[in-house]
């Protein structure tokens, strides 16, 4: 959820105070009356917001509200569940055919909404369309070189390297070959309908994933994003997607079903600083920071602690026992490595006072608060540090020049859980980071299946290129008047709509 939410909500409240209340406004804008928020409504109907000035084509849509609706109209080859496990959707199977090459077999029982059968040519065409949504599918193109037709039911996926989670990247919507960017011919659970100005979706009879209970979904036109919070609270709409990337998103309401985004916030270190280049020191910093407090105080419990470089729910994580050194042990370890406490109460290293800078992008208030929190934790152990919050362009140039001691950054590992940016520093173009080529090779061995996850995590703890702090979450925010047992995922908040009760 983006743009002008708080300002728009204030404007709408002012509007309501002078024109007879929300019911009159709703009638003027939408026609009819809003549902009462006093009692939970039956989930046999569903009201979703739509931007009528935006497309519902998956490669032309720009707004979050429309993009979330496209998951009902179009299916991908695979979907990634909340354990980051790829699950077949339009694909029947995927097999490795060589180093970095995979064969995907399509289901033979799938038809588009116009009655035509799904073929490999549709998959190839859809892959070509992903160029139009680089913001969403940039990682697909940095990992997959090509998707080509083998026969009518088989496509060859050629990746730049072997990847155990390659199917997670094959989550792009499949559209009919040659149908155009605004075409609504998909294989999804619902079909778009328009009649007498009414826009709605009907359950597809040919798709077994369509809900038998929610047979129609009404698309409610929203004037702009600023009306969404009030529309949710009043029951004008029932649910919407948010990634909680902006502070205004938290004003949407407390009723939400959360899911993992794959966005990790972390501390990076300079290899040019005598202290931060020490892996033992970076290990101790990880022990100093209370991740639970960052989750609750900064991200309002819309995040999970990152105890490894992987998301907490990642399917391949082994059981682990995480150490808690305690304050006395941390202070002792600092002394043992020569970071001594002076009479001033601050520490020195190699006969020089320790005074670290924590670089952060000033345009992201969440990460600024993370930086401030890290500085406070360092100070608790006698390590003097200060936040340097600079504008984004300056932030990038400082990182590229290695002009920092520590920095706060965020990167999305994507649906294939690619943690290589945390190892190589490539996510922010760093030249002076603590990356290690040997660790990166170990990660590629894990992707290829020749090293298990426990072995990789042991190597990561040896090198400590960064300190993962938290993985952010997104949510399906629902109206108080609507009840459903939702299990949303990052690609599809309606993932289990056929099971809603």
The 8 nearest C-alpha neighbors of each residue, nearest first, counted from 0:
[[1, 241, 248, 63, 242, 243, 240, 2],
 [0, 2, 3, 245, 4, 248, 224, 247],
 [1, 3, 4, 224, 0, 225, 247, 5],
 [2, 4, 6, 7, 225, 5, 224, 1],
 [3, 5, 225, 7, 6, 247, 8, 2],
 [6, 4, 8, 7, 247, 3, 9, 225],
 [5, 7, 9, 8, 3, 4, 10, 225],
 [6, 8, 225, 10, 4, 9, 5, 3],
 [7, 9, 11, 5, 10, 6, 225, 4],
 [10, 8, 12, 6, 7, 11, 13, 5],
 [9, 11, 7, 13, 8, 12, 14, 6],
 [10, 12, 14, 8, 13, 9, 7, 15],
 [13, 11, 15, 9, 14, 10, 8, 16],
 [14, 12, 10, 16, 11, 15, 9, 17],
 [13, 15, 11, 12, 16, 17, 10, 18],
 [16, 14, 20, 12, 18, 17, 13, 21],
 [17, 15, 13, 14, 18, 12, 20, 19],
 [16, 18, 15, 14, 19, 13, 20, 12],
 [19, 17, 15, 20, 16, 14, 23, 24],
 [18, 20, 23, 17, 15, 16, 21, 22],
 [21, 19, 15, 22, 23, 18, 16, 24],
 [20, 22, 24, 23, 15, 25, 19, 18],
 [21, 23, 25, 24, 20, 26, 32, 33],
 [24, 22, 26, 25, 21, 20, 19, 27],
 [23, 25, 21, 27, 26, 22, 28, 20],
 [24, 26, 22, 28, 23, 27, 29, 21],
 [25, 27, 30, 23, 31, 24, 29, 28],
 [28, 26, 24, 25, 30, 29, 23, 31],
 [29, 27, 25, 26, 30, 24, 222, 221],
 [28, 30, 26, 25, 27, 31, 220, 219],
 [31, 29, 26, 27, 28, 25, 32, 33],
 [32, 30, 26, 29, 33, 25, 27, 22],
 [31, 33, 26, 22, 34, 25, 30, 29],
 [34, 32, 235, 35, 234, 22, 25, 31],
 [35, 33, 234, 36, 235, 32, 233, 480],
 [34, 36, 37, 33, 234, 38, 233, 480],
 [37, 35, 480, 233, 38, 234, 34, 479],
 [36, 38, 35, 480, 39, 479, 34, 233],
 [37, 39, 36, 480, 40, 35, 479, 481],
 [40, 38, 480, 481, 482, 41, 37, 479],
 [41, 39, 481, 480, 38, 42, 482, 36],
 [40, 42, 43, 39, 44, 481, 482, 480],
 [41, 43, 44, 40, 45, 482, 483, 481],
 [44, 42, 213, 41, 212, 45, 214, 215],
 [45, 43, 42, 213, 216, 215, 46, 41],
 [44, 46, 216, 217, 237, 47, 42, 43],
 [47, 45, 236, 217, 237, 216, 218, 219],
 [46, 48, 218, 236, 219, 237, 217, 238],
 [49, 47, 219, 218, 220, 221, 236, 64],
 [50, 48, 220, 65, 219, 218, 64, 51],
 [49, 51, 53, 52, 220, 221, 65, 48],
 [52, 50, 53, 49, 220, 54, 221, 222],
 [53, 51, 50, 54, 49, 220, 222, 60],
 [54, 52, 50, 51, 60, 61, 55, 62],
 [53, 55, 60, 56, 59, 181, 52, 65],
 [56, 54, 60, 65, 69, 57, 53, 181],
 [55, 57, 181, 59, 54, 58, 60, 180],
 [58, 56, 60, 59, 69, 55, 66, 172],
 [59, 57, 56, 132, 131, 180, 60, 128],
 [58, 60, 56, 57, 180, 54, 181, 61],
 [61, 59, 54, 55, 57, 56, 53, 66],
 [60, 62, 59, 63, 53, 66, 65, 54],
 [63, 61, 64, 65, 60, 66, 53, 50],
 [62, 64, 66, 65, 67, 0, 61, 240],
 [63, 65, 67, 62, 66, 49, 48, 239],
 [66, 64, 68, 67, 62, 63, 49, 55],
 [65, 67, 63, 69, 68, 64, 60, 62],
 [66, 68, 65, 64, 69, 70, 63, 491],
 [69, 67, 65, 70, 66, 71, 64, 72],
 [68, 70, 72, 66, 71, 67, 57, 73],
 [69, 71, 68, 73, 72, 491, 67, 74],
 [72, 70, 69, 187, 68, 188, 189, 73],
 [73, 71, 187, 69, 189, 70, 185, 190],
 [74, 72, 187, 185, 186, 70, 172, 71],
 [73, 75, 187, 172, 186, 173, 70, 89],
 [76, 74, 172, 170, 171, 77, 173, 89],
 [75, 77, 89, 90, 88, 170, 169, 87],
 [78, 76, 87, 88, 170, 86, 75, 169],
 [77, 79, 86, 85, 170, 80, 88, 87],
 [80, 78, 85, 83, 84, 167, 86, 414],
 [79, 81, 83, 82, 84, 488, 78, 85],
 [80, 82, 83, 488, 259, 258, 79, 312],
 [81, 83, 313, 312, 314, 84, 80, 79],
 [84, 82, 80, 79, 81, 313, 314, 85],
 [83, 85, 79, 82, 80, 86, 314, 81],
 [86, 84, 79, 167, 78, 166, 77, 83],
 [85, 87, 78, 77, 79, 84, 88, 80],
 [88, 86, 77, 90, 91, 76, 89, 78],
 [87, 89, 77, 76, 90, 75, 86, 78],
 [90, 88, 76, 106, 105, 75, 87, 91],
 [91, 89, 105, 76, 87, 88, 106, 92],
 [90, 92, 106, 105, 104, 87, 89, 93],
 [91, 93, 104, 90, 103, 94, 87, 105],
 [94, 92, 103, 102, 104, 101, 95, 91],
 [95, 93, 102, 101, 96, 103, 92, 104],
 [94, 96, 101, 97, 100, 102, 93, 99],
 [97, 95, 101, 100, 94, 102, 98, 99],
 [98, 96, 100, 95, 99, 101, 161, 157],
 [99, 97, 100, 161, 160, 96, 95, 158],
 [98, 100, 161, 160, 158, 157, 97, 159],
 [101, 99, 157, 97, 96, 98, 156, 95],
 [102, 100, 95, 156, 96, 94, 155, 103],
 [101, 103, 155, 94, 93, 154, 156, 95],
 [102, 104, 93, 154, 153, 92, 155, 105],
 [103, 105, 153, 92, 91, 152, 90, 93],
 [106, 104, 90, 91, 152, 89, 153, 107],
 [105, 107, 91, 90, 108, 89, 109, 104],
 [106, 108, 109, 105, 152, 117, 116, 91],
 [107, 109, 106, 110, 116, 117, 105, 205],
 [110, 108, 117, 107, 116, 106, 111, 186],
 [111, 109, 116, 115, 117, 114, 186, 112],
 [110, 112, 186, 185, 114, 113, 115, 116],
 [111, 113, 114, 184, 185, 186, 110, 190],
 [112, 114, 111, 115, 184, 110, 185, 116],
 [115, 113, 111, 112, 110, 116, 205, 109],
 [116, 114, 111, 110, 113, 117, 112, 109],
 [117, 115, 110, 109, 111, 118, 114, 108],
 [116, 118, 110, 109, 111, 121, 115, 119],
 [119, 117, 151, 120, 121, 152, 116, 122],
 [118, 120, 151, 122, 152, 121, 148, 153],
 [121, 119, 123, 118, 122, 124, 176, 148],
 [122, 120, 176, 124, 175, 119, 118, 123],
 [121, 123, 125, 119, 120, 124, 173, 126],
 [124, 122, 120, 126, 125, 121, 146, 147],
 [125, 123, 121, 127, 122, 126, 176, 120],
 [126, 124, 128, 122, 127, 173, 123, 174],
 [125, 127, 123, 129, 128, 124, 122, 146],
 [126, 128, 124, 125, 129, 130, 123, 131],
 [129, 127, 125, 130, 126, 131, 58, 124],
 [128, 130, 131, 132, 126, 127, 136, 58],
 [129, 131, 128, 132, 133, 127, 136, 126],
 [130, 132, 129, 128, 58, 133, 59, 127],
 [133, 131, 129, 134, 130, 135, 58, 136],
 [132, 134, 137, 136, 135, 130, 131, 129],
 [133, 135, 132, 137, 136, 131, 138, 130],
 [136, 134, 133, 132, 137, 138, 129, 139],
 [135, 137, 133, 139, 138, 134, 132, 129],
 [138, 136, 133, 140, 139, 134, 135, 141],
 [137, 139, 141, 140, 136, 142, 413, 168],
 [138, 140, 136, 142, 137, 141, 143, 168],
 [141, 139, 143, 142, 138, 137, 144, 136],
 [140, 142, 138, 139, 143, 137, 144, 159],
 [141, 143, 139, 140, 158, 159, 138, 144],
 [144, 142, 158, 140, 139, 145, 157, 159],
 [143, 145, 158, 157, 159, 140, 142, 146],
 [144, 146, 157, 143, 156, 147, 158, 155],
 [147, 145, 156, 155, 123, 157, 154, 126],
 [146, 148, 155, 154, 123, 145, 149, 156],
 [149, 147, 154, 150, 119, 155, 153, 120],
 [150, 148, 154, 153, 155, 147, 151, 119],
 [151, 149, 153, 152, 148, 119, 154, 118],
 [150, 152, 119, 118, 153, 149, 120, 148],
 [151, 153, 105, 119, 150, 118, 104, 154],
 [154, 152, 104, 150, 149, 103, 119, 151],
 [155, 153, 148, 149, 103, 147, 102, 119],
 [154, 156, 102, 147, 146, 101, 148, 157],
 [157, 155, 146, 101, 100, 145, 102, 158],
 [156, 158, 100, 145, 144, 143, 99, 155],
 [159, 157, 143, 99, 144, 160, 142, 100],
 [158, 160, 142, 99, 143, 144, 157, 161],
 [161, 159, 99, 158, 162, 98, 142, 447],
 [162, 160, 99, 447, 98, 446, 163, 158],
 [161, 163, 446, 165, 164, 447, 160, 99],
 [162, 164, 446, 165, 447, 448, 161, 166],
 [165, 163, 415, 162, 166, 167, 416, 85],
 [164, 166, 162, 167, 168, 163, 415, 169],
 [167, 165, 169, 168, 164, 85, 77, 415],
 [166, 168, 415, 414, 85, 165, 169, 164],
 [167, 169, 166, 170, 165, 139, 415, 414],
 [170, 168, 166, 167, 171, 77, 76, 75],
 [171, 169, 75, 77, 168, 78, 76, 167],
 [170, 172, 75, 169, 173, 76, 126, 129],
 [173, 171, 75, 74, 73, 174, 170, 57],
 [172, 174, 125, 75, 74, 122, 73, 171],
 [175, 173, 185, 125, 121, 172, 176, 184],
 [174, 176, 121, 178, 184, 177, 185, 173],
 [175, 177, 121, 124, 178, 120, 174, 125],
 [178, 176, 179, 175, 124, 121, 174, 180],
 [177, 179, 175, 176, 182, 180, 174, 184],
 [180, 178, 182, 181, 177, 176, 175, 174],
 [179, 181, 182, 59, 58, 56, 178, 57],
 [182, 180, 56, 179, 54, 59, 183, 55],
 [181, 183, 179, 178, 184, 180, 56, 174],
 [182, 184, 56, 185, 181, 191, 55, 72],
 [185, 183, 112, 182, 175, 111, 174, 113],
 [186, 184, 73, 111, 174, 187, 72, 112],
 [185, 187, 111, 73, 74, 112, 110, 72],
 [188, 186, 72, 73, 74, 189, 71, 185],
 [187, 189, 209, 203, 206, 71, 208, 202],
 [190, 188, 202, 203, 201, 72, 187, 71],
 [191, 189, 200, 201, 72, 203, 202, 192],
 [190, 192, 200, 199, 201, 189, 193, 183],
 [193, 191, 199, 200, 198, 190, 194, 201],
 [194, 192, 198, 197, 199, 196, 195, 191],
 [193, 195, 197, 196, 192, 198, 199, 191],
 [196, 194, 197, 193, 198, 192, 199, 30],
 [195, 197, 194, 198, 193, 199, 192, 220],
 [196, 198, 194, 195, 193, 199, 218, 192],
 [199, 197, 193, 218, 192, 196, 217, 194],
 [198, 200, 217, 218, 192, 216, 191, 193],
 [201, 199, 191, 216, 190, 215, 192, 189],
 [202, 200, 215, 189, 190, 214, 203, 216],
 [201, 203, 189, 214, 209, 188, 204, 215],
 [204, 202, 189, 205, 188, 206, 190, 209],
 [203, 205, 206, 202, 207, 209, 188, 189],
 [204, 206, 203, 207, 110, 109, 112, 188],
 [205, 207, 208, 203, 188, 204, 209, 187],
 [208, 206, 209, 205, 204, 188, 203, 210],
 [207, 209, 206, 188, 497, 210, 187, 496],
 [210, 208, 188, 207, 202, 206, 497, 203],
 [211, 209, 497, 212, 213, 496, 214, 208],
 [210, 212, 213, 214, 209, 497, 202, 208],
 [211, 213, 210, 43, 214, 497, 42, 44],
 [214, 212, 43, 210, 44, 215, 211, 42],
 [213, 215, 202, 201, 212, 211, 210, 216],
 [216, 214, 201, 200, 213, 202, 44, 217],
 [217, 215, 45, 200, 199, 46, 44, 218],
 [216, 218, 199, 46, 45, 219, 47, 215],
 [219, 217, 47, 199, 198, 48, 49, 46],
 [220, 218, 48, 49, 47, 217, 221, 46],
 [219, 221, 49, 48, 50, 51, 218, 222],
 [220, 222, 223, 50, 48, 49, 219, 226],
 [221, 223, 220, 226, 224, 50, 28, 225],
 [224, 222, 221, 225, 226, 50, 227, 7],
 [223, 225, 226, 227, 4, 3, 2, 221],
 [224, 226, 7, 4, 223, 8, 3, 227],
 [227, 225, 224, 229, 228, 230, 223, 8],
 [226, 228, 230, 224, 229, 225, 231, 221],
 [229, 227, 251, 231, 230, 226, 232, 250],
 [230, 228, 232, 231, 227, 226, 233, 8],
 [229, 231, 235, 227, 233, 228, 232, 236],
 [232, 230, 478, 228, 234, 236, 229, 233],
 [231, 233, 229, 478, 230, 234, 228, 479],
 [232, 234, 230, 231, 36, 235, 229, 35],
 [233, 235, 236, 231, 34, 232, 478, 36],
 [234, 236, 230, 33, 233, 231, 34, 237],
 [237, 235, 46, 234, 231, 47, 230, 238],
 [236, 238, 478, 46, 477, 234, 481, 47],
 [239, 237, 477, 476, 236, 478, 47, 475],
 [238, 240, 476, 475, 64, 241, 477, 47],
 [241, 239, 475, 474, 476, 67, 64, 492],
 [240, 242, 0, 474, 243, 473, 475, 239],
 [241, 243, 473, 244, 474, 472, 0, 240],
 [244, 242, 248, 245, 241, 473, 249, 246],
 [243, 245, 242, 246, 248, 0, 241, 1],
 [246, 244, 247, 243, 248, 1, 0, 249],
 [245, 247, 248, 249, 244, 243, 250, 364],
 [246, 248, 245, 249, 250, 4, 5, 251],
 [249, 247, 243, 250, 246, 245, 251, 0],
 [248, 250, 247, 251, 246, 252, 243, 245],
 [251, 249, 248, 247, 252, 228, 5, 246],
 [252, 250, 228, 249, 248, 253, 476, 227],
 [253, 251, 250, 254, 249, 476, 228, 232],
 [252, 254, 255, 251, 476, 249, 250, 477],
 [255, 253, 477, 252, 476, 479, 478, 256],
 [254, 256, 476, 475, 474, 477, 253, 257],
 [255, 257, 475, 474, 476, 485, 258, 487],
 [258, 256, 474, 473, 255, 472, 475, 259],
 [257, 259, 473, 472, 488, 474, 489, 487],
 [258, 260, 472, 261, 473, 81, 489, 471],
 [261, 259, 472, 262, 489, 473, 471, 258],
 [260, 262, 411, 412, 259, 413, 263, 470],
 [263, 261, 411, 470, 260, 471, 410, 412],
 [262, 264, 470, 409, 410, 469, 411, 261],
 [265, 263, 409, 469, 468, 408, 467, 470],
 [264, 266, 467, 468, 466, 408, 407, 409],
 [267, 265, 407, 466, 406, 465, 467, 408],
 [266, 268, 465, 406, 405, 407, 265, 466],
 [269, 267, 405, 275, 432, 404, 433, 270],
 [268, 270, 432, 404, 271, 431, 272, 275],
 [269, 271, 276, 433, 432, 272, 431, 268],
 [272, 270, 269, 273, 276, 431, 401, 275],
 [273, 271, 275, 274, 270, 276, 269, 404],
 [272, 274, 276, 275, 271, 277, 270, 348],
 [273, 275, 276, 272, 277, 280, 348, 353],
 [276, 274, 277, 272, 268, 269, 273, 280],
 [275, 277, 270, 274, 273, 272, 269, 278],
 [278, 276, 275, 280, 279, 274, 281, 273],
 [279, 277, 281, 280, 463, 282, 276, 462],
 [278, 280, 282, 277, 281, 283, 336, 463],
 [279, 281, 283, 277, 282, 278, 284, 275],
 [282, 280, 284, 278, 283, 279, 285, 275],
 [283, 281, 279, 285, 280, 284, 278, 286],
 [282, 284, 286, 280, 285, 281, 287, 279],
 [285, 283, 287, 281, 286, 282, 280, 288],
 [284, 286, 282, 283, 287, 288, 466, 281],
 [285, 287, 283, 284, 288, 282, 324, 323],
 [288, 286, 284, 285, 283, 376, 289, 377],
 [287, 289, 286, 285, 290, 376, 284, 373],
 [290, 288, 291, 292, 287, 293, 286, 376],
 [291, 289, 293, 292, 304, 288, 468, 294],
 [292, 290, 294, 293, 289, 304, 295, 303],
 [291, 293, 295, 294, 290, 296, 289, 297],
 [292, 294, 290, 297, 296, 291, 295, 298],
 [295, 293, 291, 298, 300, 292, 302, 297],
 [296, 294, 299, 300, 292, 293, 298, 297],
 [295, 297, 293, 292, 299, 294, 298, 300],
 [296, 298, 293, 299, 295, 294, 365, 368],
 [297, 299, 294, 301, 300, 295, 296, 302],
 [300, 298, 295, 301, 296, 297, 294, 302],
 [301, 299, 295, 294, 302, 298, 303, 296],
 [300, 302, 472, 298, 299, 471, 294, 473],
 [303, 301, 471, 472, 300, 470, 294, 298],
 [302, 304, 470, 469, 294, 305, 471, 311],
 [305, 303, 469, 290, 306, 468, 291, 470],
 [306, 304, 469, 468, 307, 467, 470, 303],
 [305, 307, 304, 467, 308, 468, 311, 321],
 [308, 306, 309, 305, 467, 310, 456, 311],
 [307, 309, 467, 305, 310, 418, 306, 421],
 [308, 310, 307, 311, 313, 305, 418, 416],
 [311, 309, 313, 312, 470, 305, 261, 308],
 [310, 312, 313, 309, 305, 303, 304, 306],
 [311, 313, 82, 310, 314, 81, 83, 316],
 [314, 312, 82, 310, 83, 311, 315, 316],
 [313, 315, 82, 316, 312, 83, 84, 317],
 [316, 314, 313, 317, 452, 82, 451, 312],
 [315, 317, 314, 313, 452, 318, 453, 309],
 [318, 316, 319, 453, 315, 452, 314, 456],
 [319, 317, 316, 320, 453, 315, 321, 452],
 [320, 318, 317, 321, 316, 453, 322, 306],
 [319, 321, 322, 318, 323, 317, 306, 307],
 [322, 320, 319, 323, 306, 324, 318, 307],
 [321, 323, 324, 320, 286, 325, 319, 306],
 [322, 324, 325, 321, 286, 326, 328, 287],
 [323, 325, 328, 322, 329, 326, 286, 327],
 [326, 324, 328, 323, 327, 329, 286, 287],
 [325, 327, 329, 328, 330, 324, 287, 380],
 [328, 326, 330, 329, 325, 331, 324, 332],
 [327, 329, 331, 330, 324, 326, 325, 332],
 [330, 328, 332, 326, 331, 327, 324, 333],
 [331, 329, 333, 327, 328, 332, 326, 334],
 [330, 332, 328, 334, 333, 329, 327, 335],
 [333, 331, 335, 329, 334, 330, 328, 336],
 [334, 332, 338, 330, 336, 331, 335, 329],
 [335, 333, 337, 338, 339, 331, 332, 336],
 [334, 336, 332, 337, 333, 331, 338, 339],
 [335, 337, 333, 334, 338, 332, 279, 280],
 [338, 336, 334, 335, 339, 348, 333, 349],
 [339, 337, 348, 333, 334, 347, 336, 346],
 [340, 338, 334, 346, 347, 337, 341, 348],
 [339, 341, 346, 345, 344, 347, 338, 381],
 [340, 342, 343, 344, 346, 345, 339, 347],
 [343, 341, 344, 340, 345, 346, 339, 347],
 [342, 344, 341, 345, 340, 346, 381, 347],
 [343, 345, 342, 341, 381, 340, 346, 382],
 [346, 344, 381, 343, 341, 340, 382, 383],
 [345, 347, 340, 339, 381, 382, 341, 353],
 [346, 348, 352, 353, 351, 339, 338, 350],
 [349, 347, 338, 351, 350, 337, 353, 352],
 [348, 350, 351, 347, 337, 338, 352, 273],
 [351, 349, 348, 347, 352, 339, 353, 338],
 [350, 352, 347, 348, 349, 353, 346, 354],
 [353, 351, 347, 354, 346, 348, 350, 345],
 [352, 354, 347, 346, 383, 348, 355, 351],
 [355, 353, 383, 384, 352, 356, 382, 385],
 [356, 354, 384, 404, 383, 353, 385, 357],
 [355, 357, 385, 404, 384, 386, 358, 405],
 [358, 356, 405, 386, 406, 387, 385, 404],
 [357, 359, 406, 387, 388, 405, 386, 356],
 [360, 358, 388, 407, 406, 361, 367, 387],
 [359, 361, 391, 389, 362, 388, 390, 394],
 [362, 360, 388, 389, 390, 363, 359, 367],
 [363, 361, 360, 364, 390, 391, 389, 367],
 [362, 364, 361, 365, 366, 360, 367, 245],
 [365, 363, 367, 366, 362, 368, 361, 246],
 [366, 364, 368, 367, 363, 369, 297, 298],
 [365, 367, 369, 368, 364, 363, 370, 407],
 [368, 366, 364, 370, 369, 365, 359, 361],
 [367, 369, 371, 365, 366, 370, 372, 364],
 [368, 370, 366, 372, 367, 371, 373, 365],
 [371, 369, 367, 373, 368, 372, 366, 374],
 [372, 370, 368, 374, 369, 373, 367, 386],
 [371, 373, 369, 375, 374, 370, 368, 376],
 [372, 374, 370, 376, 375, 371, 369, 377],
 [373, 375, 371, 377, 372, 376, 384, 378],
 [376, 374, 378, 372, 373, 377, 379, 371],
 [377, 375, 379, 373, 378, 374, 288, 287],
 [378, 376, 382, 374, 379, 375, 380, 373],
 [377, 379, 382, 381, 375, 380, 376, 383],
 [378, 380, 376, 377, 381, 375, 382, 374],
 [381, 379, 378, 377, 382, 330, 376, 287],
 [380, 382, 345, 378, 346, 379, 344, 383],
 [383, 381, 378, 377, 346, 380, 345, 384],
 [382, 384, 354, 378, 353, 381, 355, 345],
 [385, 383, 355, 354, 356, 374, 382, 378],
 [384, 386, 356, 357, 374, 355, 387, 383],
 [385, 387, 357, 356, 388, 358, 371, 370],
 [386, 388, 358, 357, 359, 389, 356, 385],
 [389, 387, 361, 359, 360, 358, 386, 367],
 [388, 390, 361, 360, 394, 393, 387, 359],
 [391, 389, 361, 393, 360, 392, 394, 362],
 [390, 392, 394, 360, 393, 395, 389, 362],
 [393, 391, 395, 394, 390, 396, 389, 397],
 [392, 394, 396, 390, 391, 395, 397, 389],
 [395, 393, 391, 397, 392, 396, 389, 360],
 [396, 394, 398, 392, 393, 397, 399, 391],
 [395, 397, 399, 393, 398, 394, 400, 392],
 [398, 396, 402, 400, 394, 395, 399, 393],
 [397, 399, 401, 395, 429, 400, 396, 402],
 [398, 400, 429, 396, 430, 397, 401, 428],
 [399, 401, 397, 402, 398, 396, 430, 431],
 [400, 402, 431, 398, 399, 403, 430, 397],
 [403, 401, 397, 400, 398, 404, 399, 431],
 [404, 402, 405, 401, 358, 356, 269, 406],
 [405, 403, 269, 356, 355, 268, 357, 272],
 [404, 406, 268, 357, 267, 403, 269, 358],
 [405, 407, 358, 357, 267, 266, 359, 408],
 [406, 408, 266, 359, 265, 267, 370, 358],
 [409, 407, 265, 264, 406, 266, 410, 359],
 [408, 410, 264, 263, 265, 262, 411, 407],
 [409, 411, 262, 263, 412, 426, 264, 408],
 [410, 412, 262, 413, 261, 263, 409, 260],
 [411, 413, 417, 416, 261, 418, 410, 262],
 [414, 412, 416, 411, 415, 261, 417, 138],
 [413, 415, 167, 416, 168, 79, 83, 412],
 [414, 416, 167, 164, 413, 417, 168, 165],
 [417, 415, 412, 413, 414, 418, 261, 164],
 [416, 418, 412, 419, 415, 413, 420, 414],
 [419, 417, 421, 420, 412, 416, 308, 422],
 [418, 420, 422, 421, 417, 423, 439, 442],
 [421, 419, 426, 425, 423, 424, 422, 418],
 [422, 420, 419, 418, 424, 423, 465, 464],
 [421, 423, 419, 420, 434, 464, 424, 439],
 [422, 424, 434, 420, 425, 421, 419, 435],
 [425, 423, 420, 426, 429, 421, 422, 427],
 [426, 424, 428, 420, 423, 427, 429, 421],
 [425, 427, 420, 424, 428, 410, 421, 423],
 [426, 428, 425, 429, 424, 395, 398, 399],
 [429, 427, 425, 399, 426, 424, 430, 398],
 [430, 428, 399, 398, 424, 427, 431, 432],
 [429, 431, 399, 432, 401, 400, 428, 398],
 [432, 430, 401, 269, 429, 270, 271, 433],
 [431, 433, 269, 270, 434, 429, 430, 268],
 [434, 432, 270, 464, 269, 268, 435, 276],
 [435, 433, 423, 464, 422, 432, 424, 436],
 [434, 436, 438, 437, 439, 433, 423, 422],
 [435, 437, 439, 438, 440, 434, 423, 422],
 [438, 436, 440, 439, 435, 441, 442, 434],
 [439, 437, 441, 440, 435, 436, 442, 458],
 [438, 440, 442, 436, 441, 437, 422, 443],
 [439, 441, 443, 437, 438, 442, 444, 436],
 [442, 440, 438, 444, 439, 443, 445, 437],
 [441, 443, 445, 439, 444, 440, 438, 446],
 [442, 444, 446, 440, 445, 441, 447, 439],
 [445, 443, 441, 447, 449, 442, 446, 450],
 [444, 446, 450, 442, 448, 443, 447, 449],
 [447, 445, 162, 443, 163, 444, 448, 442],
 [446, 448, 444, 161, 445, 162, 449, 163],
 [449, 447, 445, 446, 450, 444, 163, 451],
 [448, 450, 444, 445, 447, 451, 446, 443],
 [451, 449, 445, 444, 448, 454, 452, 455],
 [450, 452, 454, 453, 445, 455, 449, 448],
 [453, 451, 455, 454, 456, 316, 315, 450],
 [454, 452, 456, 455, 451, 317, 457, 316],
 [455, 453, 457, 452, 451, 456, 450, 458],
 [454, 456, 452, 458, 457, 453, 459, 451],
 [457, 455, 459, 453, 458, 454, 460, 452],
 [456, 458, 454, 460, 455, 459, 453, 461],
 [457, 459, 461, 455, 456, 460, 454, 462],
 [458, 460, 456, 461, 462, 457, 463, 455],
 [461, 459, 463, 457, 458, 462, 456, 282],
 [460, 462, 458, 459, 463, 457, 278, 456],
 [461, 463, 459, 460, 464, 278, 458, 438],
 [464, 462, 460, 465, 459, 461, 278, 281],
 [465, 463, 433, 434, 462, 422, 466, 421],
 [466, 464, 267, 463, 266, 467, 421, 268],
 [465, 467, 266, 265, 285, 468, 267, 463],
 [468, 466, 265, 305, 308, 264, 465, 469],
 [469, 467, 265, 305, 264, 290, 304, 466],
 [470, 468, 304, 305, 264, 303, 263, 471],
 [469, 471, 263, 303, 262, 302, 305, 264],
 [472, 470, 302, 262, 260, 469, 301, 263],
 [473, 471, 259, 302, 260, 301, 258, 257],
 [474, 472, 242, 258, 257, 241, 243, 260],
 [473, 475, 257, 256, 241, 255, 476, 258],
 [474, 476, 240, 256, 255, 239, 492, 477],
 [477, 475, 255, 238, 239, 254, 474, 240],
 [478, 476, 238, 237, 254, 255, 475, 479],
 [477, 479, 231, 237, 480, 481, 232, 234],
 [480, 478, 481, 232, 477, 36, 254, 39],
 [481, 479, 39, 36, 478, 40, 234, 38],
 [482, 480, 40, 39, 478, 479, 237, 477],
 [481, 483, 39, 42, 480, 40, 484, 41],
 [484, 482, 499, 500, 485, 42, 481, 496],
 [485, 483, 499, 500, 486, 482, 498, 495],
 [484, 486, 483, 487, 499, 495, 256, 496],
 [485, 487, 495, 494, 488, 484, 256, 492],
 [488, 486, 492, 494, 493, 485, 491, 258],
 [487, 489, 491, 492, 490, 258, 81, 80],
 [488, 490, 491, 260, 258, 259, 492, 487],
 [491, 489, 488, 492, 78, 70, 79, 67],
 [490, 492, 494, 488, 493, 489, 70, 487],
 [491, 493, 487, 494, 488, 475, 489, 490],
 [494, 492, 496, 491, 495, 487, 71, 485],
 [493, 495, 491, 487, 492, 496, 488, 486],
 [496, 494, 497, 498, 493, 486, 485, 499],
 [497, 495, 493, 499, 498, 494, 210, 485],
 [496, 498, 210, 495, 499, 209, 208, 211],
 [499, 497, 496, 495, 500, 210, 484, 485],
 [500, 498, 496, 484, 483, 497, 485, 495],
 [499, 483, 484, 498, 42, 482, 485, 212]]
